[in-house]
Amino acid sequence: MLSNIASYQLVTLYVFMLRLGAHASVNEAIKLHPCEIIDVSSLEGSADYQAIANSPELLAGLDELVHAWCKQIEQVNSSY
């Protein structure tokens, strides 16, 4: 099990990637799978990130989503 600090850092990275993914999709650079696990726009600060970090189910779901995004990005990169 990850430490609280590691979990918090992981959630921060996931939120960054979720926002980056939304931005990339808006620019139509790539259509990433949408995040249906959490509403990123509702996250307001460290307390929200900590709540996600304390939820193994949310962390697992976000991990799966990021892995799926990596595969999508690899497919796009390999086609160029």
Secondary structure as UniProt FT lines:
FT   HELIX           4..26
FT   TURN            27..28
FT   HELIX           40..42
FT   HELIX           46..53
FT   HELIX           56..78
//
